[in-house]
Amino acid sequence: MTTSCVALFGEAEKGALDTVYFCPSLPVLFERLGEPPDDTKGLFFAIQALLYNRAVIYFRVREEGVSLNDYQFGMRLLRNLKSPIICLAALFLPGVGEEGLISEGISLCHEQHSLLIVRESDFYDYMTDK
């Protein structure tokens, strides 16, 4: 049986950096990552994905949309994801409007046959970053 997952990047109160968190349920997400810091979107959208019966692969970043090394670490791991039981359904990059990261996300989604989800404000930043 294949598990459909959404990969997300975001800040969190708990959890280590440079670590992948697989969260199949809300209690696991809360236990591993805690409360969302103010003005962040990653954990909020992780909860939404779980409520729609999608498991979450969560990458904790130092600062949403800013910590490029944290995002690149996660993208490398996702690019090398070769699991018969995990299917990457979508990639969500909240707070990211930087052209390089969005382009890398688009490339990854093409390889994985998955969707890239961005917020309207982040898409605007991406389009005007050129």
Secondary structure, 3 states (H helix, E strand, C coil): CCEEEEEEEECCCCCCCCCEEEECCHHHHHHHHCCCCCCCCHHHHHHHHHHCCCEEEEEECCCCCCCHHHHHHHHHHHHCCCCCCEEEEEEECCCCCCHHHHHHHHHHHHHHCCEEECCHHHHHHHHHCC
